[in-house]
Amino acid sequence: MASTVLQQGAISVVDYRCTASLDEPPVVERHAGFDVAYVRTGSFGYRARGRSFELVTGSVLVGYPGDEYVCTHDHACGDQCLSFQLSPELVESIGGRSETWRVGGVPPVPELMVLGELAQATVEGRTDVDLDEVGLLMASRLVEVVSGRTRERPGGSTRDRRRAVEAALWIDEHSHEPVDLGRTAREVGLSAFHFLRLFADVLGVTPHQYLVRSRLRHAARMLADDTGSITDVAFDVGFGDLSNFVRTFHRAAGVSPRRFRKAARGDRRVLREQCRVLREQCRVLREQLAARLSMS
C-alpha cells in the first residue's frame, strides 16, 4: 500500500506499507526517479545493479532513476518505509557524485535514523518542521555519509546573512498566506536546498519553524485582543486546520487557545494551574538529578 503524504514541487513523500508473505515471488520494478526511503519497521531484501542488500529497521534504500530492482522477503515479512522522491534538479543542487546516488542501500546509521524518525513525527503532526525540509536534510546528510565529505557551513557573507533576514521578514509579513519552502526560496533567489541551509545556519530555525512561530505569535496577540472565535483566529493567522492550530498552540503555550484567552483577560486560575504544573515538573527533575548523583 502506498499513500502520498506530500507532493510539493521538487519533492514528494510516500508512505509505503508492505504485507508480502515470506518467500513471495519478487516482481521486477523500476525506479521512476531519485528515491531515498527510510525503513521505519520490518525488513526486506533489495536487489539492484547486481548487488543485494538486507534492509532492516533504520536502513535507507537509495534508488536511481531507471534502475531495475526487486524487493524480496526471504527472512521476514512486513515493512513500512517513508520514501522521499526527489527531482533531478533538486538532486543536482544537493550535489554528490553519480556513484553516491547509486549506492543502493545504507545500513542503519544515527545520522540518518534520527532524521527518519523526525520525518515520521512530522507526518504524525508531532513537530513544527515541514516534511520537505526534513527530506532535504535527509538527502543532504545521505550524501555526506556515503561520500564522507564534510558539510560546508553557508551564511558567512554579509550578503547571505542579509538574505536570511530579508526572508524572515517576508515570511512574517506573509505568514497568514500559504507559504512553502519553494516560494520563500524564490523570493531571495536561491534553490530550496541552499535556502534551507542558509536560513537555518544564520537564524537557528528552519523556515517552516519560523513560519509556524510567526503564526503562533500573531494568534497569541489576537487571542489577547480580539473577541473573535478560536476558529476565526486559526484561519486568520494562516492555519488551514483548526485541530492542528489547537494542538500546535497547546504544545507551545502549555494551555489551549481558549484557556490562554482567559488568562490574558485576568483569569488567575489558569496562571495558578500553570505554575502548579511547572513546580511539579521541577520537583520531578530534581528527584531524577538527585538519583543520578547518588548512583555516580
C-alpha beads as a LAMMPS data file, in Angstrom:
LAMMPS data file: protein, C-alpha beads

296 atoms
295 bonds

1 atom types
1 bond types

-500.0 500.0 xlo xhi
-500.0 500.0 ylo yhi
-500.0 500.0 zlo zhi

Masses

1 110.0

Atoms # bond

1 1 1 0.000 0.000 0.000
2 1 1 1.255 3.446 -0.904
3 1 1 -0.065 6.716 0.454
4 1 1 1.266 10.085 -0.728
5 1 1 1.627 12.370 2.278
6 1 1 3.318 15.261 0.445
7 1 1 3.563 16.299 -3.186
8 1 1 5.195 19.676 -3.446
9 1 1 7.296 20.868 -6.339
10 1 1 10.620 19.074 -6.412
11 1 1 9.895 16.609 -3.606
12 1 1 7.222 14.037 -2.835
13 1 1 6.864 11.855 0.238
14 1 1 5.156 8.466 0.084
15 1 1 4.327 6.145 2.972
16 1 1 4.795 2.532 1.817
17 1 1 3.393 -0.373 3.829
18 1 1 4.183 -3.887 2.580
19 1 1 2.371 -7.002 3.783
20 1 1 4.064 -9.518 1.465
21 1 1 4.426 -13.005 2.898
22 1 1 7.623 -14.994 3.298
23 1 1 9.080 -16.363 0.054
24 1 1 6.557 -14.456 -2.059
25 1 1 7.917 -14.346 -5.640
26 1 1 9.618 -10.983 -6.271
27 1 1 8.458 -8.652 -9.024
28 1 1 10.897 -6.681 -11.157
29 1 1 10.246 -2.951 -10.773
30 1 1 11.938 0.218 -11.998
31 1 1 12.791 3.417 -10.146
32 1 1 10.966 6.336 -11.754
33 1 1 13.271 8.882 -10.105
34 1 1 15.662 9.505 -7.250
35 1 1 14.406 7.800 -4.118
36 1 1 15.611 7.978 -0.507
37 1 1 13.465 5.583 1.534
38 1 1 13.829 5.221 5.302
39 1 1 12.860 1.790 6.680
40 1 1 10.715 2.519 9.727
41 1 1 9.709 -1.020 10.657
42 1 1 10.335 -4.561 9.468
43 1 1 12.873 -5.830 6.964
44 1 1 13.178 -6.798 3.293
45 1 1 15.801 -7.657 0.702
46 1 1 16.670 -5.212 -2.070
47 1 1 18.479 -6.180 -5.267
48 1 1 19.642 -3.657 -7.831
49 1 1 22.575 -3.255 -10.247
50 1 1 23.853 -6.739 -9.407
51 1 1 24.065 -6.068 -5.658
52 1 1 21.951 -7.366 -2.771
53 1 1 21.085 -5.633 0.476
54 1 1 19.237 -6.774 3.575
55 1 1 17.469 -3.642 4.779
56 1 1 16.346 -3.693 8.411
57 1 1 14.682 -1.036 10.553
58 1 1 16.773 2.143 10.353
59 1 1 18.313 1.311 6.957
60 1 1 17.926 3.549 3.919
61 1 1 17.151 2.446 0.369
62 1 1 18.636 4.709 -2.326
63 1 1 17.051 4.417 -5.769
64 1 1 18.428 5.786 -9.031
65 1 1 16.188 6.774 -11.990
66 1 1 15.750 3.958 -14.488
67 1 1 17.387 1.249 -12.372
68 1 1 15.564 -2.062 -12.211
69 1 1 15.164 -3.641 -8.779
70 1 1 13.345 -6.344 -6.853
71 1 1 12.304 -6.488 -3.202
72 1 1 12.391 -9.891 -1.513
73 1 1 11.049 -11.329 1.742
74 1 1 13.196 -14.384 2.358
75 1 1 13.764 -13.815 6.083
76 1 1 10.964 -11.589 7.363
77 1 1 7.630 -10.274 6.172
78 1 1 6.056 -6.866 6.554
79 1 1 7.730 -3.482 6.487
80 1 1 6.988 0.216 6.405
81 1 1 9.068 2.837 4.592
82 1 1 8.885 6.590 4.286
83 1 1 10.096 7.441 0.797
84 1 1 11.429 10.843 -0.268
85 1 1 11.254 11.148 -4.048
86 1 1 13.433 13.937 -5.425
87 1 1 13.553 15.735 -8.763
88 1 1 16.815 15.690 -10.778
89 1 1 17.139 19.461 -10.287
90 1 1 16.917 19.075 -6.524
91 1 1 19.495 16.283 -6.513
92 1 1 21.823 18.443 -8.598
93 1 1 21.519 21.294 -6.096
94 1 1 22.348 18.930 -3.221
95 1 1 25.407 17.602 -5.024
96 1 1 27.274 14.347 -4.720
97 1 1 28.757 12.151 -7.452
98 1 1 26.620 9.811 -9.532
99 1 1 28.052 6.817 -7.599
100 1 1 26.732 8.329 -4.373
101 1 1 23.160 8.133 -5.627
102 1 1 23.760 4.580 -6.920
103 1 1 24.869 3.186 -3.570
104 1 1 21.704 1.081 -3.358
105 1 1 21.390 0.704 0.391
106 1 1 22.814 2.296 3.533
107 1 1 22.904 0.418 6.854
108 1 1 21.374 1.941 9.985
109 1 1 23.493 4.962 10.907
110 1 1 22.491 7.503 13.565
111 1 1 22.898 10.499 11.254
112 1 1 20.084 9.194 9.039
113 1 1 17.994 7.354 11.625
114 1 1 17.315 10.464 13.691
115 1 1 16.138 12.336 10.588
116 1 1 13.973 9.399 9.527
117 1 1 12.224 9.404 12.893
118 1 1 11.888 13.183 12.748
119 1 1 10.175 12.769 9.387
120 1 1 7.712 10.258 10.816
121 1 1 6.975 12.560 13.759
122 1 1 6.300 15.314 11.228
123 1 1 3.891 13.083 9.289
124 1 1 2.029 12.466 12.543
125 1 1 1.870 16.190 13.352
126 1 1 4.172 15.999 16.371
127 1 1 6.710 18.624 15.214
128 1 1 6.698 22.087 13.676
129 1 1 9.193 21.073 10.974
130 1 1 7.918 20.693 7.416
131 1 1 8.277 17.418 5.518
132 1 1 10.050 18.956 2.544
133 1 1 12.615 20.432 4.939
134 1 1 13.242 17.039 6.528
135 1 1 13.507 15.462 3.076
136 1 1 16.154 17.951 2.008
137 1 1 18.098 17.431 5.227
138 1 1 17.838 13.648 4.828
139 1 1 19.126 13.715 1.245
140 1 1 21.944 16.112 2.140
141 1 1 23.023 14.009 5.112
142 1 1 22.891 10.871 2.943
143 1 1 25.404 12.419 0.544
144 1 1 27.667 13.354 3.465
145 1 1 27.501 9.861 4.971
146 1 1 28.084 7.997 1.705
147 1 1 30.770 10.283 0.289
148 1 1 32.458 11.117 3.590
149 1 1 32.511 14.796 2.734
150 1 1 32.201 17.474 5.405
151 1 1 29.366 19.918 5.086
152 1 1 30.406 23.480 4.373
153 1 1 28.524 25.930 6.503
154 1 1 26.849 28.662 4.446
155 1 1 25.851 32.058 5.676
156 1 1 29.287 33.560 6.240
157 1 1 28.999 36.554 3.948
158 1 1 27.133 39.745 4.760
159 1 1 25.020 39.279 1.629
160 1 1 23.938 35.788 2.682
161 1 1 23.048 36.915 6.187
162 1 1 21.023 39.787 4.732
163 1 1 19.175 37.288 2.533
164 1 1 18.227 35.207 5.578
165 1 1 16.978 38.252 7.480
166 1 1 15.017 39.548 4.490
167 1 1 13.446 36.114 4.079
168 1 1 12.422 36.056 7.743
169 1 1 10.806 39.475 7.422
170 1 1 8.994 38.349 4.281
171 1 1 7.750 35.161 5.997
172 1 1 6.430 37.130 8.961
173 1 1 4.621 39.589 6.694
174 1 1 3.014 36.805 4.643
175 1 1 2.563 34.203 7.376
176 1 1 -1.245 34.352 7.031
177 1 1 -0.899 33.143 3.423
178 1 1 0.013 29.701 2.053
179 1 1 3.816 29.763 2.276
180 1 1 6.123 26.905 1.360
181 1 1 9.872 26.434 1.127
182 1 1 9.998 26.838 -2.657
183 1 1 8.062 30.098 -2.665
184 1 1 10.227 31.676 0.019
185 1 1 13.443 30.488 -1.644
186 1 1 12.366 32.138 -4.906
187 1 1 11.814 35.414 -3.060
188 1 1 15.539 35.533 -2.224
189 1 1 16.774 33.955 -5.460
190 1 1 18.097 30.644 -4.117
191 1 1 17.365 26.974 -4.625
192 1 1 15.209 25.433 -1.916
193 1 1 18.091 23.318 -0.627
194 1 1 20.602 26.158 -0.321
195 1 1 17.988 28.489 1.136
196 1 1 17.060 25.962 3.838
197 1 1 20.687 25.551 4.897
198 1 1 21.366 29.292 4.802
199 1 1 18.271 30.238 6.789
200 1 1 18.811 27.571 9.452
201 1 1 22.505 28.365 9.872
202 1 1 22.003 32.127 10.153
203 1 1 18.825 32.231 12.255
204 1 1 18.930 28.919 14.122
205 1 1 15.481 27.680 12.992
206 1 1 14.170 26.304 9.703
207 1 1 11.919 28.477 7.521
208 1 1 8.853 26.389 8.385
209 1 1 9.577 26.566 12.110
210 1 1 9.819 30.337 11.796
211 1 1 6.572 30.413 9.805
212 1 1 4.705 28.382 12.449
213 1 1 6.076 30.521 15.255
214 1 1 5.106 33.706 13.417
215 1 1 1.567 32.368 13.127
216 1 1 1.535 31.474 16.816
217 1 1 2.753 34.944 17.734
218 1 1 0.000 36.580 15.695
219 1 1 -2.525 34.153 17.188
220 1 1 -1.474 34.986 20.753
221 1 1 -1.886 38.683 20.018
222 1 1 -5.344 38.140 18.527
223 1 1 -6.450 35.900 21.390
224 1 1 -5.422 38.568 23.881
225 1 1 -7.003 41.469 21.997
226 1 1 -9.971 40.152 19.994
227 1 1 -13.319 38.609 20.758
228 1 1 -13.473 36.537 17.561
229 1 1 -13.903 32.779 17.690
230 1 1 -10.946 30.406 18.065
231 1 1 -11.727 29.086 14.596
232 1 1 -11.527 32.580 13.086
233 1 1 -8.203 33.211 14.802
234 1 1 -6.807 29.911 13.481
235 1 1 -7.705 30.643 9.866
236 1 1 -6.856 34.363 10.037
237 1 1 -3.249 33.667 11.067
238 1 1 -2.728 31.010 8.388
239 1 1 -3.551 27.626 9.927
240 1 1 -5.627 25.623 7.489
241 1 1 -6.935 23.240 10.104
242 1 1 -8.456 24.061 13.489
243 1 1 -7.298 20.888 15.241
244 1 1 -3.735 21.463 14.037
245 1 1 -3.855 25.025 15.378
246 1 1 -5.166 23.935 18.787
247 1 1 -2.586 21.139 19.057
248 1 1 0.323 23.368 17.966
249 1 1 -0.716 26.263 20.210
250 1 1 -1.120 23.969 23.221
251 1 1 2.314 22.452 22.639
252 1 1 3.854 25.935 22.525
253 1 1 1.891 27.685 25.302
254 1 1 1.138 24.780 27.607
255 1 1 -2.571 25.670 27.546
256 1 1 -5.307 25.615 24.931
257 1 1 -6.101 28.791 22.948
258 1 1 -9.313 29.174 24.939
259 1 1 -7.546 28.992 28.303
260 1 1 -4.820 31.319 27.019
261 1 1 -7.510 33.862 26.195
262 1 1 -8.944 33.511 29.722
263 1 1 -5.500 34.044 31.242
264 1 1 -4.963 37.119 29.065
265 1 1 -8.227 38.522 30.410
266 1 1 -7.159 38.140 34.012
267 1 1 -8.328 34.630 34.954
268 1 1 -5.684 33.890 37.555
269 1 1 -6.824 30.300 37.929
270 1 1 -5.227 29.453 34.589
271 1 1 -1.942 31.028 35.651
272 1 1 -2.014 29.279 39.017
273 1 1 -2.593 25.934 37.302
274 1 1 0.357 26.533 35.009
275 1 1 2.567 27.433 37.965
276 1 1 1.481 24.258 39.732
277 1 1 2.384 22.144 36.690
278 1 1 5.781 23.835 36.385
279 1 1 6.523 23.291 40.082
280 1 1 5.663 19.604 39.724
281 1 1 7.923 19.283 36.684
282 1 1 10.772 20.939 38.590
283 1 1 10.242 18.578 41.521
284 1 1 10.445 15.526 39.250
285 1 1 13.588 16.851 37.587
286 1 1 15.229 17.491 40.977
287 1 1 14.437 13.946 42.102
288 1 1 15.834 12.484 38.875
289 1 1 19.001 14.559 39.218
290 1 1 19.440 13.511 42.873
291 1 1 19.004 9.855 41.900
292 1 1 21.658 10.125 39.178
293 1 1 24.090 11.847 41.520
294 1 1 23.617 9.152 44.179
295 1 1 24.396 6.455 41.595
296 1 1 27.574 8.146 40.343

Bonds

1 1 1 2
2 1 2 3
3 1 3 4
4 1 4 5
5 1 5 6
6 1 6 7
7 1 7 8
8 1 8 9
9 1 9 10
10 1 10 11
11 1 11 12
12 1 12 13
13 1 13 14
14 1 14 15
15 1 15 16
16 1 16 17
17 1 17 18
18 1 18 19
19 1 19 20
20 1 20 21
21 1 21 22
22 1 22 23
23 1 23 24
24 1 24 25
25 1 25 26
26 1 26 27
27 1 27 28
28 1 28 29
29 1 29 30
30 1 30 31
31 1 31 32
32 1 32 33
33 1 33 34
34 1 34 35
35 1 35 36
36 1 36 37
37 1 37 38
38 1 38 39
39 1 39 40
40 1 40 41
41 1 41 42
42 1 42 43
43 1 43 44
44 1 44 45
45 1 45 46
46 1 46 47
47 1 47 48
48 1 48 49
49 1 49 50
50 1 50 51
51 1 51 52
52 1 52 53
53 1 53 54
54 1 54 55
55 1 55 56
56 1 56 57
57 1 57 58
58 1 58 59
59 1 59 60
60 1 60 61
61 1 61 62
62 1 62 63
63 1 63 64
64 1 64 65
65 1 65 66
66 1 66 67
67 1 67 68
68 1 68 69
69 1 69 70
70 1 70 71
71 1 71 72
72 1 72 73
73 1 73 74
74 1 74 75
75 1 75 76
76 1 76 77
77 1 77 78
78 1 78 79
79 1 79 80
80 1 80 81
81 1 81 82
82 1 82 83
83 1 83 84
84 1 84 85
85 1 85 86
86 1 86 87
87 1 87 88
88 1 88 89
89 1 89 90
90 1 90 91
91 1 91 92
92 1 92 93
93 1 93 94
94 1 94 95
95 1 95 96
96 1 96 97
97 1 97 98
98 1 98 99
99 1 99 100
100 1 100 101
101 1 101 102
102 1 102 103
103 1 103 104
104 1 104 105
105 1 105 106
106 1 106 107
107 1 107 108
108 1 108 109
109 1 109 110
110 1 110 111
111 1 111 112
112 1 112 113
113 1 113 114
114 1 114 115
115 1 115 116
116 1 116 117
117 1 117 118
118 1 118 119
119 1 119 120
120 1 120 121
121 1 121 122
122 1 122 123
123 1 123 124
124 1 124 125
125 1 125 126
126 1 126 127
127 1 127 128
128 1 128 129
129 1 129 130
130 1 130 131
131 1 131 132
132 1 132 133
133 1 133 134
134 1 134 135
135 1 135 136
136 1 136 137
137 1 137 138
138 1 138 139
139 1 139 140
140 1 140 141
141 1 141 142
142 1 142 143
143 1 143 144
144 1 144 145
145 1 145 146
146 1 146 147
147 1 147 148
148 1 148 149
149 1 149 150
150 1 150 151
151 1 151 152
152 1 152 153
153 1 153 154
154 1 154 155
155 1 155 156
156 1 156 157
157 1 157 158
158 1 158 159
159 1 159 160
160 1 160 161
161 1 161 162
162 1 162 163
163 1 163 164
164 1 164 165
165 1 165 166
166 1 166 167
167 1 167 168
168 1 168 169
169 1 169 170
170 1 170 171
171 1 171 172
172 1 172 173
173 1 173 174
174 1 174 175
175 1 175 176
176 1 176 177
177 1 177 178
178 1 178 179
179 1 179 180
180 1 180 181
181 1 181 182
182 1 182 183
183 1 183 184
184 1 184 185
185 1 185 186
186 1 186 187
187 1 187 188
188 1 188 189
189 1 189 190
190 1 190 191
191 1 191 192
192 1 192 193
193 1 193 194
194 1 194 195
195 1 195 196
196 1 196 197
197 1 197 198
198 1 198 199
199 1 199 200
200 1 200 201
201 1 201 202
202 1 202 203
203 1 203 204
204 1 204 205
205 1 205 206
206 1 206 207
207 1 207 208
208 1 208 209
209 1 209 210
210 1 210 211
211 1 211 212
212 1 212 213
213 1 213 214
214 1 214 215
215 1 215 216
216 1 216 217
217 1 217 218
218 1 218 219
219 1 219 220
220 1 220 221
221 1 221 222
222 1 222 223
223 1 223 224
224 1 224 225
225 1 225 226
226 1 226 227
227 1 227 228
228 1 228 229
229 1 229 230
230 1 230 231
231 1 231 232
232 1 232 233
233 1 233 234
234 1 234 235
235 1 235 236
236 1 236 237
237 1 237 238
238 1 238 239
239 1 239 240
240 1 240 241
241 1 241 242
242 1 242 243
243 1 243 244
244 1 244 245
245 1 245 246
246 1 246 247
247 1 247 248
248 1 248 249
249 1 249 250
250 1 250 251
251 1 251 252
252 1 252 253
253 1 253 254
254 1 254 255
255 1 255 256
256 1 256 257
257 1 257 258
258 1 258 259
259 1 259 260
260 1 260 261
261 1 261 262
262 1 262 263
263 1 263 264
264 1 264 265
265 1 265 266
266 1 266 267
267 1 267 268
268 1 268 269
269 1 269 270
270 1 270 271
271 1 271 272
272 1 272 273
273 1 273 274
274 1 274 275
275 1 275 276
276 1 276 277
277 1 277 278
278 1 278 279
279 1 279 280
280 1 280 281
281 1 281 282
282 1 282 283
283 1 283 284
284 1 284 285
285 1 285 286
286 1 286 287
287 1 287 288
288 1 288 289
289 1 289 290
290 1 290 291
291 1 291 292
292 1 292 293
293 1 293 294
294 1 294 295
295 1 295 296
